[in-house]
Amino acid sequence: MTRVAVTGAAGRMGKTLVQAIHASDDLNLGGAFERAGLSLLGADAGDLAGVGSLGVTLGDDLAAATSGFDVLIDFSVPDATLSNVRVCAEAGKPMVIGTTGFTEAGLADIRRAAANIPIMMAPNMSVGVNVTFKLIEMAARALGDEVDVEVYEAHHRDKIDAPSGTAVRMGEILAQTLQRDLGKDAIYGRHGITGARERRSIGFQSVRGGDIVGEHTVLFAGSGERIEITHRAQSRMNFAQGALRAVRFVAERQEGLFDMQDVLGLSGALQ
């Protein structure tokens, strides 16, 4: 049995991960962590997740508990994740990272750590989303500069970054396939007199409201026709199940930086 630790275990995604780990046949919950000062510290992570007592209490000191788990799943915020990367690199523990919003310096820290431990990092661990990434790549390659491309995304009202990491990844795929520079060609929302659209633009629109789990659409708009590739998530459990597939993947590796395309065997597909 692989022992899995979860950061942010008292949050929505953390609870879903605990539920998924508990329901699996080959994984055990080996640790549950939250930020210092949280009133729920000391509570049983299983009770918090609604699966009953698991004998794993919510703690705030990852470094003191590395002997209790084999792989860490981290869906938190960049500063906390980078701190956890340093702990896991020193302890030789593989990581699965779903955090988004890293700076270039932060990404560089993760790449350096991946020289010593296996790290799977992805903005979205849904199997369906990662299949969608490949469909976007295929459509962009076939349609080329004959269409305008736009990325739409919608999430719950509490999401703190925009556009979502998944939307940004979609933009990166479009830019790479269409040989564009996302730093120069991305447009984040439009307002006022914007002038005619530049063909090279990659537009982003973000919606925040209610309890939307996650919706992403890439629009390819041509003359007389358009294609829309959409993924809608109805539950966080699909992200959790993808994360568990990633856990099994990194548990069998020594070092390296991977993404969900590697986990699902999609790297190089459709080439």
matplotlib code that plots the C-alpha trace (Angstrom):
import matplotlib.pyplot as plt

x = [0.0, 1.3, 0.9, -0.4, -0.3, -2.6, -2.1, -5.1, -6.9, -9.7, -10.6, -13.0, -10.4, -8.5, -11.6, -12.4, -8.8, -9.2, -12.5, -10.8, -7.8, -10.1, -12.1, -9.0, -7.7, -4.0, -3.6, -3.7, -3.9, -0.5, -0.8, -3.1, -1.9, -3.2, -1.9, -0.8, -3.4, -6.4, -9.0, -9.5, -5.9, -5.9, -9.2, -9.4, -9.0, -11.4, -14.1, -13.6, -14.0, -17.1, -15.7, -15.3, -12.2, -9.0, -6.6, -4.9, -5.0, -4.8, -1.3, 0.7, 4.3, 5.1, 8.8, 8.2, 6.0, 7.8, 8.4, 4.6, 4.0, 5.4, 3.9, 2.6, -0.4, -0.3, -3.3, -2.6, -1.0, 2.4, 4.3, 3.1, 3.8, 7.3, 8.0, 6.6, 8.8, 11.9, 10.8, 10.0, 13.2, 15.3, 13.3, 13.3, 9.5, 7.7, 5.1, 1.9, 1.3, -2.0, -1.2, -1.2, 0.0, 3.7, 6.2, 9.1, 11.4, 9.0, 8.9, 12.6, 12.7, 10.4, 12.5, 15.6, 13.9, 12.8, 16.4, 16.3, 12.7, 9.8, 7.3, 4.1, 2.8, -0.4, -2.9, -5.7, -5.6, -8.9, -8.5, -11.1, -9.3, -6.1, -7.8, -9.2, -5.7, -4.8, -8.0, -7.2, -3.7, -5.1, -7.6, -5.1, -2.7, -5.4, -7.0, -3.8, -4.1, -7.5, -9.4, -9.5, -8.9, -10.5, -10.4, -13.4, -13.3, -15.7, -15.1, -16.7, -16.7, -13.9, -11.2, -8.5, -6.6, -7.6, -7.4, -7.3, -4.2, -6.1, -7.0, -3.4, -2.3, -4.8, -3.4, 0.2, -0.9, -2.5, 0.6, 3.0, 1.0, 0.3, 3.8, 2.8, 4.1, 1.6, 3.4, 2.8, -0.3, -2.6, -5.5, -7.2, -10.7, -11.7, -13.2, -13.9, -12.8, -10.4, -10.2, -10.4, -9.2, -5.6, -5.5, -2.5, -4.4, -5.3, -8.2, -9.1, -12.3, -13.0, -16.2, -16.4, -19.6, -21.6, -20.3, -19.1, -16.6, -14.9, -15.8, -13.4, -14.0, -11.7, -13.4, -12.0, -13.9, -13.6, -15.6, -18.9, -18.2, -16.8, -15.6, -16.0, -14.1, -15.6, -14.9, -17.3, -16.5, -19.5, -17.6, -14.1, -13.9, -12.6, -9.7, -9.0, -9.1, -6.6, -4.4, -4.4, -3.3, -0.5, 0.5, 0.8, 2.9, 5.4, 5.7, 7.4, 10.0, 13.2, 13.3, 12.1, 9.4, 6.2, 2.7, -0.6, 0.1, 2.9, 0.7, -2.0, 0.4, -0.7, 2.7, 3.4, -0.1, -1.7, 1.7]
y = [0.0, 3.4, 6.0, 9.3, 12.6, 15.5, 19.2, 21.5, 18.5, 20.5, 22.3, 21.2, 19.5, 18.1, 16.4, 14.9, 13.5, 11.9, 10.3, 9.0, 7.6, 5.9, 4.3, 3.0, -0.5, 0.3, 3.6, 4.6, 8.1, 8.7, 12.3, 15.4, 18.9, 22.5, 26.0, 26.9, 28.4, 26.7, 25.9, 22.4, 21.3, 18.1, 16.9, 13.5, 13.9, 11.1, 12.7, 16.0, 14.2, 12.4, 8.9, 8.2, 8.2, 7.2, 7.8, 10.6, 14.0, 17.3, 18.7, 21.8, 20.5, 18.6, 18.4, 16.5, 13.9, 12.8, 9.3, 8.7, 9.0, 7.9, 10.5, 14.0, 15.5, 19.3, 21.5, 24.7, 28.1, 28.8, 29.8, 26.8, 24.4, 25.7, 25.2, 21.7, 21.0, 21.9, 19.5, 16.7, 17.1, 16.8, 13.8, 12.1, 12.0, 12.2, 14.9, 15.5, 19.2, 20.7, 24.3, 27.0, 30.6, 30.0, 32.7, 31.8, 31.7, 29.3, 27.0, 27.1, 25.9, 23.0, 22.0, 21.9, 19.7, 17.4, 16.5, 14.7, 13.5, 12.7, 15.5, 15.3, 18.9, 19.8, 22.6, 20.1, 16.4, 15.5, 12.7, 14.4, 17.8, 16.2, 14.5, 17.9, 19.4, 16.9, 17.7, 21.4, 20.7, 18.7, 21.3, 24.1, 22.2, 21.5, 25.0, 27.1, 30.8, 30.5, 30.9, 33.2, 31.5, 32.4, 30.6, 30.9, 29.6, 29.7, 28.7, 29.2, 32.5, 31.6, 30.9, 33.5, 33.5, 34.3, 33.0, 29.5, 27.4, 25.1, 28.0, 29.2, 25.7, 25.8, 29.1, 27.7, 24.7, 27.1, 29.4, 26.5, 24.8, 28.1, 29.4, 32.4, 34.2, 34.0, 36.8, 39.1, 37.7, 37.0, 39.4, 39.1, 40.5, 43.4, 46.8, 50.0, 50.8, 47.9, 48.0, 45.1, 41.8, 40.8, 37.3, 36.3, 37.2, 34.5, 35.8, 34.9, 35.4, 34.5, 34.1, 33.7, 32.9, 30.5, 27.0, 26.3, 23.5, 24.3, 24.9, 25.5, 26.1, 26.9, 28.6, 28.3, 30.9, 30.9, 32.3, 30.6, 28.0, 27.6, 24.8, 24.8, 22.2, 22.2, 20.4, 20.7, 19.3, 18.4, 17.1, 17.5, 13.7, 13.5, 15.7, 13.5, 10.3, 11.8, 12.8, 9.2, 8.0, 10.5, 9.2, 5.7, 7.0, 9.0, 6.2, 4.1, 6.7, 8.0, 11.6, 13.9, 16.5, 15.0, 16.2, 14.4, 13.8, 11.5, 9.8, 9.1, 8.0, 11.0, 12.6, 12.6, 11.3, 12.7, 13.8]
z = [0.0, -0.9, 1.9, 0.5, 2.4, 1.4, 2.0, 2.3, 3.7, 5.3, 2.1, -0.6, -2.8, 0.1, 1.5, -1.9, -2.1, 1.3, 0.2, -3.0, -1.1, 1.4, -1.4, -3.2, -2.9, -3.1, -1.3, 2.4, 3.9, 5.5, 6.5, 6.3, 6.6, 6.8, 7.4, 10.9, 13.1, 11.5, 14.2, 12.8, 13.5, 15.5, 14.0, 12.3, 8.5, 7.8, 10.0, 8.2, 4.8, 6.0, 5.7, 9.4, 11.7, 9.9, 12.8, 10.8, 12.5, 10.7, 11.3, 10.2, 10.3, 7.1, 7.8, 11.1, 9.4, 6.3, 7.7, 7.6, 3.9, 0.5, -1.8, -1.1, -3.0, -2.9, -4.0, -2.2, -2.9, -4.5, -1.4, 0.6, -2.3, -2.7, 1.0, 0.7, -2.4, -0.4, 2.4, 0.0, -2.0, 1.2, 2.4, -1.0, -1.2, -4.6, -5.2, -7.1, -7.6, -8.6, -7.4, -10.1, -10.3, -9.8, -10.8, -13.2, -10.1, -8.4, -11.5, -11.6, -7.9, -8.9, -11.8, -9.6, -7.1, -9.8, -10.4, -7.1, -6.8, -9.2, -9.4, -11.5, -11.9, -13.9, -13.8, -14.2, -13.4, -14.9, -17.5, -19.6, -19.6, -20.6, -23.5, -24.3, -24.4, -27.2, -29.1, -29.0, -30.3, -33.2, -34.1, -34.0, -36.2, -38.8, -38.8, -38.5, -39.1, -40.9, -37.6, -34.6, -31.2, -27.9, -24.5, -22.1, -18.5, -15.5, -11.9, -8.4, -6.7, -4.3, -6.9, -6.4, -9.7, -13.3, -15.9, -14.5, -14.8, -17.1, -19.4, -19.4, -20.4, -23.2, -24.3, -24.2, -26.4, -28.9, -28.9, -29.4, -32.1, -34.0, -33.4, -31.4, -28.4, -25.5, -23.7, -26.6, -28.3, -25.3, -24.6, -21.2, -21.6, -23.7, -23.0, -24.9, -28.4, -29.1, -32.8, -35.2, -33.9, -34.7, -36.2, -33.9, -30.7, -28.2, -26.2, -22.6, -20.8, -17.1, -15.2, -11.4, -9.6, -7.5, -7.1, -10.6, -10.4, -13.7, -17.3, -20.2, -23.9, -26.8, -29.7, -33.2, -35.2, -39.0, -41.9, -42.1, -39.3, -35.9, -33.7, -29.9, -27.8, -24.2, -21.0, -18.0, -14.6, -12.5, -9.5, -7.9, -7.8, -11.4, -10.4, -7.3, -9.4, -11.8, -8.9, -7.6, -11.1, -10.8, -7.3, -8.7, -11.6, -9.5, -6.9, -9.5, -10.6, -9.2, -10.4, -13.1, -13.9, -15.4, -16.4, -16.8, -20.5, -19.3, -16.7, -19.3, -22.0, -24.2, -24.7, -28.4, -29.3, -32.5, -33.8]

ax = plt.figure().add_subplot(projection="3d")
ax.plot(x, y, z, "-o")
ax.set_aspect("equal")
plt.show()
